[in-house]
Amino acid sequence: MAVPLVKQAHNKVASYLIEGDRVVDATMGNGFDTLFLAGGVGERGKVYSFDLQVAALTKTKERLKEAHLLDRVRLIQDSHDRLSAYLAEDGVRSIRCAMFNLGYLPGGDKTVKTGSESTIKALDSVVAQIEERGIISILAYTGHAGGREEADAVRKWALELPRTAFRVTIEIPEAAKNSPPELILVETV
Ligand SMILES: C[S@@+](CC[C@H](N)C(=O)[O-])C[C@H]1O[C@@H](n2cnc3c(N)ncnc32)[C@H](O)[C@@H]1O
């Protein structure tokens, strides 16, 4: 059976994580990616996790508390395009990885969704701060209004990065028919 894209993203990111890393979850949502990252950075690491919605912060906080990992995470209610200000506040100059899981909060307010402009701005910020050995993972859904355009904008952004510095791979599940999701991975070379 094909490995779901979320799992593929986790597997790939896990191969980069080292105890003590600073990392970003650009789209906290229900907290699954934040929880995964918190487990991977170890006791000395830190996850900077962003979402616009208080519902996402509440859900994620609960999830982290249950797992006793809340102290490894800074939960930030703000747009991911302002992430560099928060990293600078904590004196963080570089990050091992950033995860983006685009779209709207599953089970929440579908009108609050990521959009090309702020997503690309956030991607520009993370690519400027990525470690020498690092990864950016972007999972883009194309079935909702604006999703296709956003996925295309991210793909264009990734493919315009200098090939001497970054390797880009794009996974699209073969079995998916209409509006398949896309996993775009940007790895340093
Ligand atoms: C598909 S969900 C993320 C799923 C999440 N990674 C998880 O593991 O559950 C997308 C999230 O992005 C959030 N979002 C939308 N625009 C945003 C922005 N500009 N900055 C940060 N988060 C944003 C939405 O509120 C939503 O919760």
The ligand as an SDF file (V2000), in Angstrom:
LIG
                    3D

 27 29  0  0  0  0  0  0  0  0999 V2000
   -4.1160   21.7870    7.0330 C   0  0  0  0  0  0  0  0  0  0  0  0
   -4.0360   22.7120    8.5220 S   0  0  0  0  0  0  0  0  0  0  0  0
   -2.5150   22.1820    9.2480 C   0  0  0  0  0  0  0  0  0  0  0  0
   -2.5010   20.7760    9.8150 C   0  0  0  0  0  0  0  0  0  0  0  0
   -1.4490   20.5760   10.8860 C   0  0  0  0  0  0  0  0  0  0  0  0
   -0.1080   20.6940   10.3940 N   0  0  0  0  0  0  0  0  0  0  0  0
   -1.6350   19.3290   11.7000 C   0  0  0  0  0  0  0  0  0  0  0  0
   -0.6670   18.5610   11.8950 O   0  0  0  0  0  0  0  0  0  0  0  0
   -2.7530   19.1080   12.1960 O   0  0  0  0  0  0  0  0  0  0  0  0
   -3.6250   24.3550    7.9770 C   0  0  0  0  0  0  0  0  0  0  0  0
   -3.5870   25.3840    9.0930 C   0  0  0  0  0  0  0  0  0  0  0  0
   -2.9590   26.5770    8.5920 O   0  0  0  0  0  0  0  0  0  0  0  0
   -3.5000   27.6580    9.3090 C   0  0  0  0  0  0  0  0  0  0  0  0
   -3.1800   28.9200    8.6140 N   0  0  0  0  0  0  0  0  0  0  0  0
   -3.8360   29.5380    7.6050 C   0  0  0  0  0  0  0  0  0  0  0  0
   -3.1980   30.6630    7.2330 N   0  0  0  0  0  0  0  0  0  0  0  0
   -2.0970   30.7710    8.0450 C   0  0  0  0  0  0  0  0  0  0  0  0
   -1.0470   31.7220    8.1670 C   0  0  0  0  0  0  0  0  0  0  0  0
   -0.9770   32.7820    7.3520 N   0  0  0  0  0  0  0  0  0  0  0  0
   -0.1100   31.5270    9.1150 N   0  0  0  0  0  0  0  0  0  0  0  0
   -0.1600   30.4290    9.9300 C   0  0  0  0  0  0  0  0  0  0  0  0
   -1.1280   29.5010    9.8600 N   0  0  0  0  0  0  0  0  0  0  0  0
   -2.0890   29.6610    8.9280 C   0  0  0  0  0  0  0  0  0  0  0  0
   -4.9740   27.3400    9.3770 C   0  0  0  0  0  0  0  0  0  0  0  0
   -5.5870   28.0690   10.4090 O   0  0  0  0  0  0  0  0  0  0  0  0
   -4.9440   25.8170    9.6210 C   0  0  0  0  0  0  0  0  0  0  0  0
   -5.0680   25.5290   10.9800 O   0  0  0  0  0  0  0  0  0  0  0  0
  1  2  1  0
  2  3  1  0
  2 10  1  0
  3  4  1  0
  4  5  1  0
  5  6  1  0
  5  7  1  0
  7  8  2  0
  7  9  1  0
 10 11  1  0
 11 12  1  0
 11 26  1  0
 12 13  1  0
 13 14  1  0
 13 24  1  0
 14 15  1  0
 14 23  1  0
 15 16  2  0
 16 17  1  0
 17 18  1  0
 17 23  2  0
 18 19  1  0
 18 20  2  0
 20 21  1  0
 21 22  2  0
 22 23  1  0
 24 25  1  0
 24 26  1  0
 26 27  1  0
M  CHG  2   2   1   9  -1
M  END
$$$$
